[in-house]
Amino acid sequence: MRFHGYELITDWKNSQCGQTAAATRAGKKYFLKKYQTPVAPINNGTLDAKTFAHNEKLFNDFVDTRKRVNQAIRTIAGSGGNIVIPCDEFIEGNQYVEAAEFVNGAIDDDETEGVLASLSVDVKKLLMQTAAGALFSVHSKGIIHSDLKLKNVLLVRNTTGNYVAKLIDFDSSYFVDEKPDEIVGTIDYYSPELGEYADSEDDREEIGKKITEKSDIFSLGLIFHFYLAGALPEPINLTDKLKKRQEKGKVIYCWIALNSGCELKLSPLIKSPKYSSLIRDMLQKDPNLRPSASDVLKRLREAEPVVEEPWPEHSIVLDRDKLEAADIAGLKKVTADGEKAYELIYFDGTKKPASKDELYAMGLLKVTAPKGFCTPWDEHGLVFDIDKIKSRGFISCEQKIMAGIKGYQFYRSDSNSMFFKPETLLAMKYANKSDGSPAPAAEAPAPAPTPTEVKAPEPAPAKETPAPAESTPAPAASVFAEAWEEHGISFDEDGIKAKGFVRSERAELGGVKGYNFYTADGACRFIRAEMAVIQKLAKKV
């Protein structure tokens, strides 16, 4: 069946807007949408002149807005991009119809939740970035989408196998400075200001002024929360009125909770402080406190918070287990009022300043590392270059015998330490000969330093968790261990091999679960889970 130049390949089916169907033209597949309302009035004598003129104006204004919105977005949206905009519009009979290119790889609405649940956080990050980028482009044209919801941010698997998000359904969109008399959307995803507008009978024009692009940001924040947690945020601290409503089985929408003075609780499934902080800001009741689409995109591209090494002059060692137990995801060096201090970043996204003394008071530091730098073994005849050693992040050292070899254990402020043989110190110019004889040439190969945990016990650990500093068994064929379940990571074999490692195994050192990584020459290095992710040996799942 032909329809205005298109060959229908499905029957028309009812939808929220009216009717939809699939069609082809010139070998391409299209998605047709026929609007049920408003329709052009038919002058068959049943309408008086005034009503006919009113209905005709409603239809003409609707068509004009739709065409101008489509035309504006077409300047930023091309075929195959992350904005799906109609490529054709026309009037058939007394109805307005739009045609858009069919999106290959789109996930059906009834499959979206299941697919999202199967995706890693890294994949979801790409979804959020593509959605925010598309919305930024729309907002750059002064257009409010006005109906962002899970099904209108289409989940698509592209030809490379990656999942991306595409904005669709601009049926309710309008220019910021041309708000229609009736602003619509989907009630689950209303912003507080849109909900207030919908509920109000008086002063609607004044309330409507609050509705800006930031209304879309609130809706997008709800979508991001669904991506990461599989549900919308939970309204908490409900008023008595809302509790009664809930007892009756009625849904307490997020915008209703906020407009009633209640709060939204983000899901504990959102582990990343970066994402929880961003979503919390996007869901602010006050539109002025929400980030713009550009800010959302920028924050999504920022790296996850990491635990930086403390200021070298503070000579402190962090206890990472205690940081994690205190729900601290990151620590950043800062300067406050001319004093060197720190910023703690919690898993829920909140931030707190802290001085060195406050880190002590909070019990976040280890006190087992030696203070200062030891005297070299007499027989080595060395003089340490303390400035050079400090510039590499070491804060102290002590004499140590490792596998029968006299050397030195150097401690960093991030709770790691490394064992150095005397020839390695000379080669790395961490020390010089006390008699003035030249150090080995810089290019001379030096034995690989072997890290160990602060104050690791001298006895060899159990067979299944060998201490890397004590034993460096020759590697067998390339084989890589499975990650500890609680770490929530998966290893990247290509990334591991690129670093020169040929084998790995699960291990514990000083009570910390991690992994022994072996190079082809038998050298071993113990790496914690978070460092494996930072060094791109693994990724979060």
C-alpha positions in Angstrom: 0.0 0.0 0.0 1.4 3.4 -1.0 1.1 6.4 1.3 2.2 9.8 0.1 5.1 8.3 -1.9 6.0 5.7 0.8 5.3 1.9 0.5 3.8 0.7 3.8 5.4 -2.6 5.0 3.4 -2.8 8.3 -0.2 -1.9 9.3 -0.8 1.3 11.1 -0.8 0.8 14.9 -2.0 3.0 17.7 0.5 4.9 19.7 0.6 7.8 22.3 0.7 10.4 19.5 -1.7 8.8 17.1 -0.6 6.0 14.8 2.8 4.7 13.5 3.9 2.4 10.7 7.0 1.3 8.9 7.5 2.0 5.2 10.1 2.1 2.4 11.0 4.5 -0.2 13.8 4.3 -2.8 15.2 1.3 -1.1 15.4 2.9 2.4 13.3 2.0 5.5 11.4 4.7 7.3 9.3 5.2 10.4 6.0 7.1 9.8 4.1 8.9 12.6 0.6 10.2 12.0 -0.6 12.7 14.6 -4.1 12.2 16.0 -4.3 15.7 17.4 -4.6 18.5 16.5 -6.2 17.9 13.1 -7.1 20.3 10.4 -10.8 21.1 10.7 -13.0 20.0 7.8 -15.5 22.6 6.7 -18.6 20.4 6.4 -21.0 22.8 8.0 -21.0 21.3 11.5 -18.6 23.9 12.9 -19.5 27.6 13.3 -17.0 30.1 11.8 -15.4 31.0 15.1 -14.8 27.4 16.2 -13.5 26.5 12.7 -11.1 29.4 12.7 -9.9 28.5 16.3 -9.3 24.9 15.4 -7.6 25.8 12.1 -5.2 28.1 14.0 -4.4 25.4 16.5 -3.5 23.0 13.7 -1.5 25.6 11.7 0.5 26.7 14.7 1.2 23.1 15.6 2.5 22.3 12.1 4.5 25.5 12.0 6.2 24.8 15.3 6.9 21.2 14.3 8.4 22.2 11.0 10.6 24.9 12.5 11.9 22.7 15.3 12.7 20.0 12.8 14.4 22.4 10.4 16.5 23.8 13.3 17.6 20.4 14.5 18.4 19.2 11.0 21.2 21.7 10.9 23.0 19.7 13.7 21.6 16.2 13.1 22.8 14.1 10.2 21.9 10.6 9.0 23.2 8.0 11.5 23.8 10.5 14.2 22.7 10.5 17.8 19.7 12.7 17.1 16.9 11.1 15.1 14.8 13.9 13.5 12.1 13.6 10.8 13.5 14.0 7.3 10.1 14.6 5.8 6.8 16.0 6.9 3.5 16.4 5.1 -0.3 16.7 5.5 -2.3 13.7 4.5 -6.0 14.3 4.5 -6.5 16.5 7.6 -3.6 14.9 9.6 0.0 16.0 10.0 2.5 13.2 9.3 6.3 12.9 9.8 8.8 10.4 8.4 12.2 9.6 9.9 14.8 7.2 8.8 14.5 3.8 10.5 17.2 3.3 13.2 19.0 0.0 12.7 20.1 -1.8 15.8 17.5 -0.1 18.1 16.6 -2.2 21.1 12.9 -2.7 21.6 11.2 -1.0 24.5 10.3 -4.2 26.2 14.0 -5.4 26.0 15.6 -2.1 27.1 15.7 -2.8 30.9 17.2 -6.3 30.4 19.9 -5.0 28.1 20.8 -2.2 30.4 21.1 -4.6 33.3 23.7 -6.6 31.3 25.9 -3.7 30.4 29.1 -2.6 32.3 29.4 0.8 33.8 31.9 1.7 31.1 29.3 1.0 28.4 26.7 3.0 30.3 29.2 5.8 30.5 29.2 5.9 26.7 25.4 5.9 26.7 25.3 8.8 29.1 27.9 10.8 27.1 26.1 10.3 23.8 22.7 11.3 25.3 24.2 14.4 27.0 26.0 15.3 23.8 22.9 15.0 21.7 20.9 17.1 24.3 23.6 19.7 24.3 23.3 20.1 20.5 19.5 20.4 20.8 19.8 23.0 23.6 22.3 25.0 21.5 19.5 25.7 19.1 17.3 27.1 21.9 15.0 24.1 21.9 13.6 22.2 24.9 12.9 18.5 24.2 10.2 18.5 26.9 9.5 14.7 26.9 12.8 13.0 27.8 12.2 9.5 29.2 13.8 6.1 29.0 12.0 5.2 25.7 12.8 8.5 24.1 16.5 8.1 24.6 16.7 5.1 22.2 19.2 2.4 23.1 21.0 1.4 19.9 23.7 -1.2 19.2 25.7 0.3 16.3 27.7 -1.5 13.5 30.8 -1.7 15.7 28.9 -3.6 18.4 29.0 -0.6 20.8 25.8 0.7 22.5 25.0 4.4 22.1 22.0 6.5 23.0 19.9 8.5 20.4 17.4 11.2 21.1 14.0 10.6 19.4 10.4 11.9 19.6 10.5 15.7 19.4 6.7 15.8 19.3 6.5 18.0 22.3 9.6 20.1 21.6 9.4 23.9 21.4 11.7 26.9 21.3 12.6 28.3 24.7 11.1 31.7 24.0 7.9 30.3 22.4 6.4 28.2 25.1 3.0 26.7 24.0 -0.1 27.2 26.1 0.0 23.6 27.1 3.4 22.0 27.9 3.3 18.3 27.9 5.6 15.5 28.9 5.5 12.1 30.6 4.4 12.4 34.3 7.1 9.9 35.6 9.8 12.2 34.3 8.4 15.6 35.0 10.7 18.2 36.5 9.4 19.9 39.7 8.7 23.1 37.7 6.9 21.2 35.0 4.9 19.3 37.6 4.0 22.6 39.3 2.9 24.0 36.0 0.7 21.0 35.2 -0.9 21.1 38.7 -1.5 24.8 38.7 -4.8 26.5 37.6 -3.7 30.0 38.3 -0.6 32.0 37.4 0.4 29.4 34.8 2.1 32.0 32.7 4.3 33.0 35.6 5.1 29.4 36.5 5.8 28.6 32.9 8.7 31.1 33.0 10.5 28.7 35.3 10.5 26.1 32.6 13.8 26.2 30.7 16.3 23.8 29.2 17.1 22.8 32.9 13.7 20.9 32.9 15.3 18.5 30.4 18.3 18.1 32.7 16.1 16.9 35.5 14.5 14.3 33.2 18.0 13.2 32.0 19.2 12.8 35.5 16.3 10.4 36.2 17.3 8.5 33.0 21.0 8.3 34.1 19.8 7.0 37.5 17.8 4.3 35.7 20.8 3.4 33.6 23.0 2.8 36.6 20.5 1.4 39.1 17.7 -0.1 37.1 15.1 2.1 38.8 14.3 5.8 39.5 15.4 7.4 42.8 13.4 6.6 45.9 11.4 9.5 47.5 12.1 9.6 51.3 11.0 11.5 54.3 7.5 11.6 53.0 4.9 13.9 54.4 1.8 12.3 56.1 -0.2 13.2 53.0 2.2 11.4 50.7 2.5 8.4 53.1 -1.3 8.0 52.8 -1.0 8.2 49.1 1.7 5.6 49.1 -0.4 3.3 51.3 -3.2 3.4 48.7 -0.7 2.0 46.2 -0.3 5.3 44.3 3.1 6.2 42.8 5.0 9.0 44.5 6.7 10.7 41.5 10.1 12.3 42.1 8.8 15.8 41.2 5.9 15.4 43.7 8.3 14.4 46.5 10.5 17.5 45.8 7.6 19.9 45.5 6.3 18.6 48.8 9.5 19.3 50.6 10.7 15.7 50.6 14.0 14.3 49.4 15.2 11.8 46.8 17.5 8.9 47.8 20.0 7.7 45.2 20.4 4.0 44.8 23.4 2.4 46.7 24.0 0.5 43.4 25.5 3.7 42.1 29.0 3.1 43.4 30.8 5.9 41.5 31.1 9.2 43.4 31.5 10.9 40.1 28.1 9.7 38.8 26.2 10.0 42.2 27.4 13.6 42.6 26.4 14.5 39.0 23.0 12.9 39.2 22.4 14.6 42.6 23.1 17.9 41.0 20.9 17.2 38.0 18.0 16.4 40.3 18.1 19.6 42.3 14.6 21.1 42.9 15.9 24.6 41.9 16.5 24.6 38.1 19.3 27.2 38.6 21.3 24.8 40.7 21.3 22.1 37.9 24.2 21.9 35.5 23.8 22.7 31.9 24.0 19.9 29.2 27.5 21.2 28.4 28.5 20.9 32.1 26.9 17.4 32.3 29.0 16.3 29.3 32.2 17.8 30.7 31.7 16.0 34.1 31.0 12.7 32.4 34.3 13.0 30.7 36.2 13.6 33.9 38.2 10.8 35.4 37.0 8.9 38.4 38.5 10.2 41.7 41.7 8.6 42.7 43.7 8.4 45.9 46.7 10.7 45.3 49.9 10.3 47.1 50.1 12.7 50.1 52.4 15.7 50.2 55.9 14.3 50.5 56.8 16.8 53.2 54.0 15.4 55.4 55.8 12.0 55.6 52.5 10.1 56.1 51.3 6.8 54.7 47.6 6.2 53.9 45.8 3.1 55.0 43.7 2.3 52.0 41.6 -0.3 53.8 40.5 2.4 56.3 39.8 4.8 53.5 37.5 2.3 51.9 35.9 1.5 55.2 35.2 5.2 55.7 33.5 5.3 52.2 36.2 7.5 50.9 36.7 7.0 47.1 39.4 9.6 46.5 41.9 11.9 48.1 43.2 15.0 46.4 46.1 17.2 47.4 45.0 20.9 47.7 46.4 24.1 49.0 44.1 26.0 51.4 45.0 29.4 52.8 48.6 28.8 51.9 48.7 25.5 53.7 49.1 22.1 52.1 46.0 20.0 52.8 43.6 17.4 51.3 40.2 17.0 49.9 38.3 13.8 50.6 35.9 12.5 48.0 33.3 10.1 49.3 31.5 7.4 47.4 28.2 9.3 47.5 29.9 12.3 45.7 30.3 14.6 48.7 33.6 16.3 49.4 35.3 17.3 52.6 38.5 19.2 53.3 41.0 17.7 55.7 44.4 18.7 57.1 47.2 16.2 57.8 46.3 16.3 61.5 42.6 15.5 60.7 43.7 12.5 58.6 45.5 11.3 61.7 42.4 12.0 63.9 40.2 10.1 61.5 42.5 7.0 61.7 43.2 7.0 58.0 47.0 6.7 58.2 49.5 3.9 58.7 52.2 4.5 61.3 54.4 1.5 60.6 56.7 3.0 58.0 60.1 4.2 59.4 60.7 7.9 59.7 63.5 9.4 57.7 66.2 7.7 55.6 68.5 5.0 57.0 72.3 4.9 56.8 73.5 2.6 53.9 75.1 -0.7 54.7 78.8 -0.1 55.4 79.9 -2.6 52.8 77.9 -0.9 50.1 79.9 2.3 50.3 76.9 4.5 49.2 75.7 8.0 49.8 71.9 8.5 49.2 70.8 11.4 47.0 67.8 12.4 49.3 66.5 15.1 47.1 66.4 12.8 44.1 64.7 10.0 46.1 62.0 12.4 47.5 61.4 13.7 44.0 60.3 10.2 43.1 57.7 10.1 45.8 59.6 8.2 48.5 59.4 9.4 52.1 61.6 7.0 54.1 63.7 3.9 53.9 65.3 1.2 56.1 68.0 -1.4 55.7 66.5 -4.8 54.8 67.7 -8.3 53.8 65.4 -9.8 51.1 66.0 -13.4 49.9 69.5 -13.2 51.4 70.4 -10.0 49.6 71.2 -6.8 51.6 69.3 -3.9 50.2 66.9 -1.1 51.1 63.1 -0.9 51.5 61.9 2.5 50.2 58.4 3.7 51.3 56.0 5.8 49.4 53.2 7.8 51.0 50.5 5.8 49.2 51.1 2.7 51.4 53.4 1.0 48.8 57.1 0.3 49.2 59.9 -1.1 46.9 63.0 -3.1 47.6 66.2 -1.8 45.9 69.5 -3.5 45.6 72.6 -1.2 45.8 73.4 -1.5 42.1 69.8 -0.5 41.2 70.1 2.6 43.4 73.3 3.5 41.6 71.8 2.9 38.1 68.8 5.0 39.0 71.0 7.7 40.5 69.3 7.4 43.8 72.8 7.0 45.4 76.4 7.6 44.6 79.6 5.8 45.6 81.0 7.4 48.8 84.6 7.1 47.5 83.7 9.2 44.5 83.9 6.4 41.9 81.5 6.7 39.0 78.1 5.2 39.1 77.1 2.7 36.4 76.0 4.2 33.0 72.4 5.3 33.0 71.6 2.9 30.2 73.0 -0.1 32.0 70.2 -2.5 32.7 69.1 -2.7 36.3 67.3 -5.5 38.1 63.6 -4.8 38.3 62.7 -3.4 41.8 60.2 -5.6 43.6 57.4 -3.9 45.4 56.2 -5.1 48.8 53.6 -3.9 51.3 54.6 -1.6 54.2 56.1 -3.7 57.0 55.3 -7.0 55.2 56.0 -10.0 57.4 59.3 -11.7 56.8 58.0 -15.3 56.8 57.0 -16.6 53.4 53.2 -16.6 53.0 51.0 -19.6 52.2 51.6 -21.2 48.9 48.5 -19.8 47.3 49.4 -16.2 48.1 53.2 -15.9 47.5 54.9 -12.6 48.5 56.3 -11.2 45.3 59.4 -9.8 47.0 60.3 -13.2 48.5 59.8 -15.4 45.5 59.9 -14.9 41.7 59.1 -18.3 40.1 59.8 -18.6 36.5 56.6 -18.1 34.5 54.9 -20.8 32.5 52.9 -20.3 29.4 50.8 -17.1 29.3 48.0 -17.5 31.8 46.1 -14.9 33.7 44.2 -15.3 37.0 40.5 -14.6 37.5 39.8 -11.4 39.5 38.8 -11.7 43.2 35.0 -11.5 43.1 34.8 -8.6 45.6 37.0 -6.4 43.4 34.4 -6.2 40.6 37.0 -6.0 37.8 37.8 -7.9 34.6 41.3 -8.2 33.3 42.4 -6.9 29.9 44.9 -9.5 28.6 46.0 -7.2 25.7 46.7 -4.5 28.3 48.5 -6.9 30.6 50.7 -8.2 27.8 51.5 -4.7 26.6 53.0 -4.1 30.0 55.3 -7.1 29.6 53.5 -9.5 31.9 53.1 -13.1 30.9 51.4 -14.6 33.9 49.4 -13.5 36.9 47.8 -15.1 40.0 45.6 -14.0 42.9 47.6 -13.2 46.0 47.4 -11.5 49.4 50.1 -9.3 50.9 50.0 -7.7 54.3 46.3 -8.7 54.5 45.5 -6.9 51.2 44.0 -8.9 48.3 45.7 -8.3 45.0 47.5 -10.0 42.2 51.1 -11.1 41.4 52.1 -10.2 37.9 55.1 -12.0 36.4 57.4 -10.8 33.5 59.2 -13.2 31.1 62.4 -13.0 33.2 60.6 -14.3 36.3 60.3 -10.9 38.1 57.2 -10.5 40.1 55.1 -7.4 41.0 52.2 -7.3 43.4 49.4 -4.9 42.2 46.2 -3.9 44.1 42.9 -3.9 42.2 42.6 -0.1 42.0 46.1 0.2 40.6 45.3 -2.5 38.0 42.4 -0.4 36.8 44.5 2.9 36.8 47.3 1.1 34.8 44.7 -0.3 32.4 45.4 -3.9 33.2 41.8 -4.3 34.2 38.5 -2.4 34.1 35.5 -2.1 36.4 32.5 -4.3 35.6 
